[in-house]
Amino acid sequence: MTTMLARCTPALLALPLLAAAPAQQGDPLRSVYTTLDPAQCRTIRTYEETGDSEQRCPGIAGHVLLVSDGDARVSVTVVTPDRRQHPLDYWTVITSGFSSLGPRAEWRVRGTGRALRPVALIVRVNANEDPEVPERRTSYLAVARLTGGRVCVTHRIGPYANANELARQAADRAGTLPCLGPRQ
């Protein structure tokens, strides 16, 4: 009995690590970047009364990003190759404060060329959450899953020294995780 337990213990200890690891589906995940720079995106709608706007930014593998700016708050909608729109609702999921986006989107992908498959999206959201100190910004990384069911935000990574690496790790397993709800 003791010998059998000793043989099984290493395997049992490894189970939580295996459960937490992203599923391997052949190709390793890597990053591809596209711009969110307003000068390189195309304005497709402007609302005269409010000044709100929507821009179409390039994506990859038939995906497009729509950047919505309303009341000095921004969000992204992912448009999939079948033209379905998936709002990520950064203004409720990431921050309700005034916000802006970082200059680029990071796509976590598998494959190459025509076989390129995006599995997750990482976007920097810079938020002003303290009206008393408008120049103070908090930088978040919004991680969204693009596979595994509904397209949605699964992680809100705060301003840590290793935030980029944490966001990539979260993105690599986002397809199996639940969507975030509105912040309270």
Secondary structure, 3 states (H helix, E strand, C coil): CHHHHHHHHHHHHHHHHHHHCCCCCCCCCEEEEEECCHHHCEEEEECCCCCCEEEEEECCCCCEEEEEEECCEEEEEEECCCCCEEECCHHHHCCCCEEEEEEEEEEEEECCHHHCEEEEEEEEEEEECCCCCCCCCEEEEEEEECCCCCCEEEEEECCCCCHHHHHHHHHHCHHHCCCCCCCC
